[in-house]
Amino acid sequence: MSLNAALNATIALIENRPAQFREMLREPTSDVKNISPVYTRMIRSLDFYAATKIRIALMAALHVQPAEEQLKAWDDLVDSGAKLTRADYERVYFDGVTSVEKVFEGILNMLEEK
């Protein structure tokens, strides 16, 4: 099997085209004797890679800090003497969720650009 054919088969698997992956490995020029172990090993490698990227994203999300505008708005609200309502807490919660989403979107964009 040529290096080009092996790379094309690998790319097909990465792009979630398992039928084409198997077809490429079954070509007469292929020296792969048993596709199942190769397929299993490739999937395990892809899963490990994905898990690594998810771990990086989760670690980045744990380091999310509130933006200066969010801190100032919260301090102003507290300093005003206003009684904090459920809506205030919900707003702060959703600001935090939005910050974490931005971390994941940034990592996703970085991976898609590669």
C-alpha positions in Angstrom: 0.0 0.0 0.0 1.4 3.4 -0.9 1.8 6.1 1.6 -0.6 8.2 -0.3 -3.3 5.5 -0.2 -2.7 5.1 3.6 -3.0 8.8 4.2 -6.2 9.0 2.1 -7.7 6.1 4.1 -6.7 7.8 7.4 -8.3 11.1 6.3 -11.5 9.2 5.3 -11.7 7.8 8.8 -11.1 11.1 10.4 -13.8 12.7 8.3 -16.2 10.0 9.5 -16.3 8.0 6.2 -15.7 4.5 7.5 -17.0 2.8 4.4 -14.5 4.6 2.2 -11.7 3.8 4.8 -12.5 0.1 4.5 -12.7 0.3 0.7 -9.3 1.9 0.4 -7.7 -0.7 2.7 -9.3 -3.5 0.6 -7.8 -2.3 -2.7 -5.6 -4.9 -4.4 -2.5 -2.8 -3.8 -3.1 -2.8 0.0 -1.0 -5.0 2.1 -3.4 -4.8 5.1 -4.5 -8.3 5.9 -7.0 -7.7 8.6 -8.9 -4.4 8.6 -10.8 -4.8 12.0 -7.7 -4.3 14.2 -6.5 -1.4 12.1 -9.9 0.2 12.3 -10.1 -0.3 16.1 -6.7 1.1 16.6 -7.4 4.2 14.5 -10.7 4.8 16.3 -9.0 4.5 19.7 -6.4 7.0 18.5 -9.0 9.5 17.3 -10.9 9.1 20.6 -7.8 9.7 22.6 -7.0 12.8 20.5 -10.6 14.1 21.0 -10.5 13.4 24.8 -7.2 15.3 25.0 -8.7 18.4 23.3 -11.8 18.2 25.5 -9.6 18.0 28.6 -7.7 21.1 27.4 -11.0 22.9 26.9 -12.2 21.9 30.4 -9.0 23.0 32.0 -9.3 26.4 30.2 -12.9 26.7 31.3 -11.9 26.2 34.9 -9.6 29.3 34.6 -12.4 31.5 33.4 -12.5 34.8 35.2 -15.3 37.4 35.2 -14.7 40.3 32.8 -14.0 43.7 34.3 -17.4 44.9 33.1 -19.1 42.1 34.9 -17.2 42.8 38.1 -18.0 46.5 38.0 -21.7 45.9 37.3 -21.9 43.5 40.2 -20.1 45.9 42.5 -22.3 48.7 41.5 -25.4 46.6 42.1 -24.1 45.6 45.6 -23.0 49.2 46.4 -26.4 50.6 45.5 -27.9 48.8 48.5 -30.4 47.1 46.3 -31.6 43.8 47.5 -30.2 41.2 45.2 -32.9 39.2 43.5 -33.1 35.8 41.9 -32.8 37.5 38.5 -29.5 39.1 39.5 -28.1 35.7 40.4 -29.4 34.2 37.2 -27.8 36.9 35.2 -24.5 36.3 36.9 -24.8 32.5 36.3 -25.6 33.0 32.6 -22.7 35.4 32.2 -20.5 32.6 33.6 -22.0 30.0 31.3 -21.4 32.4 28.3 -17.8 32.8 29.3 -17.3 29.0 29.4 -19.1 28.6 26.0 -16.6 31.2 24.6 -13.7 29.1 25.7 -15.1 26.0 24.0 -16.0 27.9 20.8 -12.4 29.3 20.7 -10.9 25.9 20.9 -13.4 24.5 18.3 -12.5 27.4 16.0 -8.8 26.8 16.5 -9.2 23.1 15.7 -11.3 23.8 12.6 -8.7 26.2 11.2 -6.0 23.6 11.3 
